[in-house]
């Protein structure tokens, strides 16, 4: 049923929040064939890094990060979507960060809920920001594992070269001994 609903969508007629909801539904239900049209419609509606308001922007950014992570982790035919999604995510995160900076400089603003003075908006912004941080976080453990594997491989290669060198020396010694014995 959800697949039918998603395939019958006309993204150009949907509001920003509806696009985000349907994008999330497509991602969760693995209906990736509708993702390009939803992402394209979202891209057209983003103006200066924002969709409608701060809460919608934060929700869109969090959802786009999930879709981007999914596209990165599996080999898909949607490679052309990645730059568009990355661009929208970066613009959205910049808008969220600037909104925080603006709210912190306004006298009398809520220090507890810095985004729009609302708990729900603040939570959405924090969630988007944390997902973004996770997305760009340096994969330290993977790098250490790769370096360890490289070290093991280079040690094995060096051991193999040393063994070959010893064998080559033995061959030369044997050749000299044979030459001496045959004289």
C-alpha positions, 0 to 999 in steps of 0.5 A: 500500500505504501509503495502504491502511495509513494509511486503515485505522488506528485512531489511538485504539489507537496509542501516542504514538510510533506516532502520530508515525511514522504522522503522518510517513508520512502527511505524506511520502506526501501522504496528508493525509486521515488527518492530522486523526485522527492529530493529534486522537489526539496532542492527546488524549495530550499531557499538560502539553506532553509525550508519554510522554518527552522523546525522544518529545515532541521527535520529535512536535514536529519532525513537527508543525512539518513538518505545520504548515509544509505546511499553511501553504504550501498552501491546504488544507481543514485550516485547523482543524488549525492552532491545535491543531498550534500549541498542541501545538508551543508546549507541547512546546517549552516542555517541552523548554526547561524540561527543558534548564533543569532539567538545567543546574541539576542538579549532576553532569549531563552538559554534553555531552548536557543532555537526559536525558544521552543523545546521541539525546535531545539531538539530537532536542530540538535538531532540534525547537528549530531547526525551531521557531526556523525556524518563528517566525523573522522573514522578513527577506528577504521583508519587505525584498522587500515594502518594495522593491516598495512603494517602486517602486510608490509611486515609480511612483504619485508619477511618475504623479501628477506627470505628471498634475499637469503635464498639468493645468497645461498644460490650464489654460495652454492654456485661458487662451491660448485665452481671450486669443486669442479676445478 
